[in-house]
């Protein structure tokens, strides 16, 4: 409320389009509740009966099982212990368990190299003549990719003795 600096609270609230009571709460910093992390459960754990006895052994024996497959297994064989409305809770819990205790995920960094953007070459000047199939090689030519502009192509000659 920048109007509050030069006006009374009543006028500043009217200009801001809020009630006088809300303006008073803002001035006293009571308008927004403090966000604190909750460390208690708000309801009974729906997976308490099946997690340790059924789900964990399934995850440890077959790490490639999907949460939907485990959900189907629980719905088919353990309907007395498992509530089907807890499907999303089961998926979240399995995902969290896999992050902490599951197998390591393969990491792959995709690299794409477009022809002509990057070329790395290493030329070594040899004192002795280079021979291929018994014949001396007098000239070595290096040219970039056909997509490279003509001004970027270079020619190198070896120092064959």
Secondary structure, DSSP 8 states (H G I E B T S, - for coil): -GGGGTS-HHHHHHHHTS-HHHHHHHHTT-SS-------S-SS--TTTTTIIIIIHHHHHH-TT--HHHHHHHHHHH-TTT--GGGHHHHHHHHHHHHHHHS------------TTT---------SS-EEETTEEE--------TTS-GGG---------
